[in-house]
Structure formats: C-alpha cells, structure tokens
C-alpha cells in the first residue's frame, strides 16, 4: 500500500519538472536582440530580397526590422524612420498581390 502514494508523488514531481513549457517559450519569444545598431539611411526597395520583422519579446524590448539585401548583406533598419514605414507598406501590398 505504501508503494502507490510514493509512486504518485514521484510522478507528480517528474511531471512538474517537464521542460516542455520552456521549449515552447523559447520558440515563441524573442530572447535576444539581433540588432546592435540600426540605420536610417535609405535602401532602395529593388535591392531588398527579404524583410524580417521581429516584435518585442522577453529578452528584447525593441521592434526589429531586419532587411536582407540581394547581395546577401543584412541591415537593421530603424522602425521609426519614414522611409522604412513606406517601404513596409509597399512590401506588404506586393506580398498580398503575389
């Protein structure tokens, strides 16, 4: 009879240490800022191959816009700049039409 309460206690302890919640949290949050420095310099939209927008997360309080150029360069853009806002709206419209 003492075996059943002991095994139940052991199962409760093991299930509380399960790392599944931590793994899911890692995939769903921004744990580290990728942009150490941002630029406000204009980048021609035809030179952009991809735009990644990372929302604020637990480890990085900033919204990050990471622009990948056709020549494989990666540039972090200031999300508050006027030209970046215009390029993002054009980029979204272009993606919706494709």
C-alpha positions in Angstrom: 0.0 0.0 0.0 2.9 2.4 0.6 4.1 1.9 -2.9 1.1 3.7 -4.5 1.4 7.0 -2.7 5.1 7.0 -3.2 4.8 6.4 -6.9 2.1 9.0 -7.2 4.4 11.5 -5.5 7.2 10.6 -7.8 5.1 11.0 -10.9 3.9 14.4 -9.7 7.5 15.5 -9.1 8.6 14.3 -12.6 5.7 16.0 -14.3 6.4 19.3 -12.6 10.0 19.3 -13.9 8.9 18.7 -17.5 10.8 21.2 -19.8 8.1 21.3 -22.4 6.8 24.8 -21.3 10.4 26.1 -21.5 10.9 24.8 -25.0 7.6 26.3 -26.3 8.5 29.6 -24.7 11.9 29.7 -26.5 10.2 29.2 -29.8 7.5 31.8 -29.2 9.5 34.7 -27.8 12.3 37.0 -28.9 15.0 36.1 -26.3 17.8 38.3 -27.7 18.1 41.4 -29.7 19.7 40.8 -33.1 20.2 44.5 -33.9 23.0 46.1 -32.1 22.8 49.2 -34.3 20.1 50.5 -36.6 20.3 52.8 -39.6 18.0 55.4 -41.0 19.8 55.5 -44.4 17.6 54.9 -47.4 17.7 51.5 -49.0 16.3 51.1 -52.5 13.3 48.6 -52.4 14.6 46.8 -55.5 17.8 45.9 -53.6 15.7 44.2 -50.8 15.3 40.5 -51.0 13.6 39.8 -47.7 12.3 41.8 -44.7 12.0 40.2 -41.2 10.0 42.0 -38.6 10.6 40.8 -35.0 8.2 42.0 -32.4 9.3 42.9 -28.9 9.8 39.9 -26.6 11.0 39.0 -23.2 14.7 39.5 -24.0 14.5 42.3 -26.5 12.1 45.2 -25.8 12.5 46.7 -29.3 10.7 46.0 -32.6 13.4 45.0 -35.0 13.3 45.3 -38.8 16.0 43.2 -40.4 16.5 43.8 -44.1 18.3 41.2 -46.2 19.7 42.6 -49.4 20.1 40.9 -52.8 23.9 40.9 -52.3 23.4 38.8 -49.0 24.1 41.7 -46.7 22.0 42.1 -43.6 21.0 45.5 -42.3 18.9 46.5 -39.3 16.6 49.4 -40.0 15.1 51.9 -37.6 11.4 51.1 -37.5 10.5 54.8 -36.7 12.0 56.2 -39.9 9.6 57.4 -42.5 11.0 55.7 -45.5 11.0 52.3 -43.6 7.3 52.7 -42.9 6.6 53.4 -46.6 8.7 50.5 -47.8 7.0 48.2 -45.3 3.5 49.2 -46.6 4.7 48.7 -50.2 6.3 45.4 -49.4 3.1 44.1 -47.7 1.0 45.2 -50.7 3.3 43.5 -53.0 3.2 40.3 -50.9 -0.6 40.4 -50.9 -0.7 40.6 -54.7 1.6 37.6 -55.2 
